[in-house]
Amino acid sequence: MRDYDEVTAFLGEWGPFQRLIFFLLSASIIPNGFNGMSIVFLAGTPEHRCLVPDTVNLSSAWRNHSIPLETKDGLQVPQSCRRYRLATIANFSALGLEPGVDVDLEQLEQESCLDGWEYSKDVFQATIVTEWDLVCQNDWKGPFTISLFFVGVLIGSFISGQLSDRFGRKNVLFLTMAMQTGFSFLQVFSVNFEMFTVLFVLVGMGQISNYVAAFVLGTEILSKSIRIIFATLGVCIFYAFGFMVLPLFAYFIRDWRMLLLALTVPGVLCGALWWFIPESPRWLISQGRIREAEVIIRRAAKTNGIVAPSTIFDLNELQDLNSKKPQLHHIYDLIRTRNIRILTIMSIILWLTISVGYFGLSLDTPNLHGDIYVNSFLSAAVEVPAYVLAWLLLQHLPRRYSISAALFLGGSVLLFLQLVPSELFYMSTTLVMVGKFGITSAYSMVYVYTAELYPTVVRNMGVGVSSTASRLGSILSPYFVYLGAYDRYLPYILMGSLTILTAILTLFFPESFGVPLPDTIDQMLRIKGIKQWQSQNQTRMLKDGEESPTVLKSTAF
């Protein structure tokens, strides 16, 4: 009995039809790249200080000394959240006393910014921070907004698969693309922080659902060999391309509302892809819509200049396939045995840590020395070689050593940052980019590795649980960046330490390189790294005459 790949093998591997699907689906991911990271510019925090109203009668000397100074990076700069009590310094000004001469400024009473703030316009004309004063006692709202976006991504992760299974890959792809674009457009008209944040959650839901639908549609239409390239290079590099386009838009459009409006245009243009991207023939067959699937396959054959056979799908064959009822498995199966339970826990830790590192470094771009637009572009551009390297490593080297080495690289340079002198800020930026390179490479490889570790019967659930841990990591990542307000190097120390510990943990994972994919939970025991335990356990059972408890133990070297 032939499977779908055998039936459609006459189409070839890389004809005009496959190339069209590859590039159009990858192009549909571009808006995801800049919508996800747009908050870097939408919620940018410019330099600010307490506003001293013009109505307060102060001499020029007192107006210039109305803000207390603090030491930051070795320099004396005005405080952002405090000012001298205006009533007091207005009285001194009226008496003709001079600040620093007649009055000791360090002894003066201070107060919070009761009249609001004034913001520098050197970098941003307007952001949601400047519009709604998300600074000082309200500075928690910035990272909270980003976390809620990732909460939307988490919710979308849960529902996107079920929606596409029920309503079709193509329908969900374009519906969620419209959702992402539409709610981004509505954000332009936000009247307060709460409205902006709620809409941002919905944007996050649409973004991940669009990504998952495009990913599934591509893997189901494309052939086996092209499928791997699409999953590891196609969608990832086009996502990075969208990320690279973002600072270009932001450089020329410094107002957050106009920037957001401009970023919705590519999403609108992607609507034209509806007439070029077909529905998944695999999904149509699963729904019993054989004729529609055949029409798509024949159209693909015509595009490739190939004559399709008179009968493509044998109805009896399909009935036999559909009559087979797969054995039901539940999420409990991921913790049923000690082997798979420990593997699941280790996978959760791996995904969560990598996600914290990737999104933490991406969101930390505004805090780097130098131009924010150049740094943001470099942060996106460094992902392209990272994805290429990940693909090459997956082709030729063991998984756990590749991922561990990438994490060691990323974590070690982040820990080394605190030793770099503050005046060598170009070196600091370079090290951050190297760290981003290593963690991004590991992030790309972990998708394939996790799918190879879990057996077919629970593979979707295993990857789904691990992906959920990744979403939780992305929700936490803004608060790692937020810690930089207290100590500039604290985020890097935490992310670097976690990354290196995870790199060590990865060495204890089973090895899946060159091993057939397991189909059942029992077959997991034949993956490299557990073989040694299995043989030792069997010997012990024969010696002791009783069954020993199952323990996951993989060789680290």
Secondary structure, 3 states (H helix, E strand, C coil): CCCHHHHCHHHCCCCHHHHHHHHHHHHCCHHHHHHHHCHHHHCCCCCEEECCCCCCCCCHHHHHCCCCEEEECCEEEECCCEEECHHHHHHHHHCCCCECCCECHHHCCEEECCCCEEECCCCCCECHHHHHCCCHHHCCHHHHHHHHHHHHHHHHHHHHHHHHHHHCHHHHHHHHHHHHHHHHHHHCCCCCHHHHHHHHHHHHHHHHHHHHHHHHHHHHHCCHHHHHHHHHHHHHHHHHHHHHHHHHHHHHCCEHHHHHHHHHHHHHHHHHHHHCCCCCHHHHHHCCCHHHHHHHHHHHHHHCCCCCCCCCCCHHHHHHHHHCCCCCCCHHHHCCCHHHHHHHHHHHHHHHHHHHHHHHHHHCHHHCCCCHHHHHHHHHHCHHHHHHHHHHHHHHCCHHHHHHHHHHHHHHHHHHHHHCCCCCHHHHHHHHHHHHHHHHHHHHHHHHHHHHHCCHHHHHHHHHHHHHHHHHHHHHHHHHHHHHHCCCCHHHHHHHHHHHHHHHHHCCCCECCCCCCCCCCHHHHHCECCHHHHHHHHHHHHHHCCCCCCCCCCCCC
